[in-house]
Amino acid sequence: MIIENSGIKGLKSDLAHLDGASSKLGFVRWQWEYYRATYDLKLEDKANKADYYLRFNTRAVEGKLESPYAILVLEDAYIGRSTFPHGLDYQSPVPDQILKLANQKLAELKKQLSE
């Protein structure tokens, strides 16, 4: 599920600032290569015993990800339910409390990157 109107799409940041701001919020840069990276945040729904991952992708518009000075542009944020043994289901419904928390994290990220 793509999270519309998150406010992060199109934001630009250097890699070092993005890594610092996102890690403070609990995001981890998992997949990356020279020109793109994916950041994930695990959200636990303890009531339903399910895990969801809030994810956003980035693309390098200046430099490569091996440099902390590389400039990245953020793309859409999306959320999916974790499936066993690995993978994400983007079609399953997301509980309101998880979606609310995801939107809060994205708003905090936008604020961090806009400063």
N, C-alpha and C positions, 0 to 999 in steps of 0.2 A: 504494500500500500504506500503510495507516494503521499507525503504530507505536504499538502498545498499551502501556500502562503506562509511558509516557515520564516521567510525573510533572510535565509542564508544563501539562497541561490544567487550566484553572481558576485558574492563577496570575494575580495582578494586579500591574501595575506602571505607573508613570507613563511617558509616552512617552520622555522624556529618558533615564531610567535604562534602559529596555528597549533603546533605540537604542544606548546606550553599551555595555551588557553584550553584546548580540548582535553588534555590529560587532567587538568584541575577539575573538570566536570565529570571525569570518569571514562572518557573515550580512549580507545586504544587504536593506534595506527597498525592494522594487521597487514592487509595486502598492500604491497607497494612495488613499483618498478620505477624506472627512470622518469617517467612522465605522468604517472597517476598514482593515487593512493586512496585507500578506503579506511574510514574511521568507524569503529563500532562502539556502541554502549549497550551493555547487557541490562535489561530491565526485568525484574522478577515479579511474577504475579503469584504470590504465595497462596492466595485463596484457591486458585485453579491449578496450582502446581505446574505452571508453564513459564517458560522464559521467552522473552521477546528481545530483538536486537534492533536498536535505532542505528541507522547507518547513513553516512553521506560519503559521496565520492568527490575527489578533487582532481584537477588536471593542471599540470605545470604550463604556465604561459611564458615564463622566463626562467631559464636555467633548467637544471635537473635535480631530482630529489636527493642526490648525494650531497647537495650543498644546502646549508641552513638558510641561505639567502635566496633560494629559488622562490619565485612568486607563483602561488597556486590560486586557482579560481575554484570556488565551491560549487557543486552541482546540487541536484535535488536531494532532499532527505527522504528516507523511506524506512518503513518498519515491517518486520516479519516475525512470525512465530518460529521458534527453534524446533526442528524436527530431528528425530533420532535416525541414524547415529550422527549425522551432521547435515546441515542445510537449513534453509529458511523458507517458510511458506508465506508468501506475500498475499495470498488470497483469503486466508482465514481472518475472521473478525478480531479486532483488537479491543480489549476491555477499555471502558472510558477512563478508568484511573491510570492505566498504562499510557494511553494516548495523551492524557493531561500532563503526566510526568514528562513524556517525550517532548511535548510542546514547550514546557518550562525549560528543559535542558537546551532546546534549540534557541529559545529567546535569550538565555544566559550566554550561549555561544555567540549569538549575533552581537550582544552587548560587548562581550570581551573583544571581539574582532573589530568592532566599530570605534573603539577607544584609541 
